[in-house]
């Protein structure tokens, strides 16, 4: 990918905005500023729709629910 993408993820009872660099094969860098969270994934599902599972399934359904939001000081 040659661009940054913008997306929203459900998190508890709110929605968080994220930015992502998405590459072919599933290489992803996803930044969620409100959680001070960066997710980096190296994968190799080239030219297969399965590569979209990372940002559409794994991040919102497995990673985001596991992150504990701590108050900033």
N, C-alpha and C positions, 0 to 999 in steps of 0.2 A: 504494500500500500504506500502510496505517495502522499497521503493526506492524514489529518487527524479527524476522527469521527466523534460525534457527540451522541450520548445516549443517556437514558435514565434507567435506574435500577430500583426495584422495591426494596425497602429496608425497614423492617418493623411496620410502623403505621405511617411511614412517610416515603417519599421518593427522593433518591439522591442522584444528582447529575454527575456524569462521568465523561472523561475524554479518552479516546483510544486510538492507537496506531495499530491497524489490522493488516497483516500480511498474508499472502497466499500460503496455504498449508496449515494455518492456525497459529502462526507467530503473532502474538498479541502483547501489547503493553497497554494496560488499562489503569487510569489514574482516577481515584475517587477523592477529591480534595477534602470533602467534609469529614472523612474518616482518616485522613493522612495515610491513605492506602494506595499502594502501587502493586499491581498484579502483572507479572511477566510470565509468558508461556511460550515455550519453544515446542512446536509440534511439526508433523510432516504428513498431513492429509491433503496433499496437493491436488487441486482440481476436483475436489470431492466436497459436497455440501456438508459433510460431517464436520468440516473445519469450523462451521458456524456454531457448533454446539458449545464451544467455549464461552462465547459472549452471550448466547441465547439460553443456555441451560446450566452449564457448570458454574459460572460466576453468580447468576441470580439465585440459583437453587441450592448451591453447596457452599460456595465461598462467602458470599455476603451474609447468610444467616449465621455463619461461624464467627464473624467479626464482632467484637464487643466495642461499642462506642464509649470512649472515656471522655469526660468533660475536659476541655482545654483550660489551661491555667493562664 
